[in-house]
């Protein structure tokens, strides 16, 4: 089965005013989560980050109260760029592969 990747927004920081605009989103704090179920085992991976948004454009401004999760995720991914989004999603897959088939294991000490 393939890794399912989900992007979410956990917080947004806003400026009270910017020019004539109010509650202007300046930072988007995001998470990306990978999930894969194999048989009865479920594996998860995650990444967290934040991106700063540029100056607000009054012609395309979305009021804070009208922003959707899809808007905020799209803005964050646009700032990151497609190469970085792909890198983050590849990292989610790599983390899950490592969980399923570890290359390093913690072992009990032989004198324990």
Secondary structure in CASP SS format (residue, H / E / C, confidence):
PFRMAT SS
TARGET T0000
AUTHOR 0000-0000-0000
METHOD secondary structure of the structure
MODEL  1
X C 1.00
X C 1.00
X C 1.00
X E 1.00
X E 1.00
X E 1.00
X E 1.00
X E 1.00
X E 1.00
X E 1.00
X E 1.00
X E 1.00
X E 1.00
X E 1.00
X E 1.00
X E 1.00
X E 1.00
X E 1.00
X C 1.00
X C 1.00
X E 1.00
X E 1.00
X E 1.00
X E 1.00
X E 1.00
X E 1.00
X E 1.00
X E 1.00
X E 1.00
X E 1.00
X E 1.00
X E 1.00
X E 1.00
X E 1.00
X E 1.00
X E 1.00
X E 1.00
X E 1.00
X C 1.00
X C 1.00
X E 1.00
X E 1.00
X E 1.00
X E 1.00
X E 1.00
X E 1.00
X E 1.00
X E 1.00
X E 1.00
X E 1.00
X E 1.00
X E 1.00
X C 1.00
X C 1.00
X C 1.00
X C 1.00
X C 1.00
X C 1.00
X C 1.00
X C 1.00
X C 1.00
X C 1.00
X C 1.00
X H 1.00
X H 1.00
X H 1.00
X C 1.00
X C 1.00
X H 1.00
X H 1.00
X H 1.00
X H 1.00
X H 1.00
X H 1.00
X H 1.00
X H 1.00
X H 1.00
X H 1.00
X H 1.00
X H 1.00
X C 1.00
X H 1.00
X H 1.00
X H 1.00
X H 1.00
X H 1.00
X H 1.00
X H 1.00
X H 1.00
X H 1.00
X H 1.00
X H 1.00
X H 1.00
X H 1.00
X H 1.00
X H 1.00
X H 1.00
X H 1.00
X H 1.00
X H 1.00
X C 1.00
X C 1.00
X C 1.00
X C 1.00
X C 1.00
X C 1.00
X C 1.00
X C 1.00
X C 1.00
X C 1.00
X C 1.00
X C 1.00
END
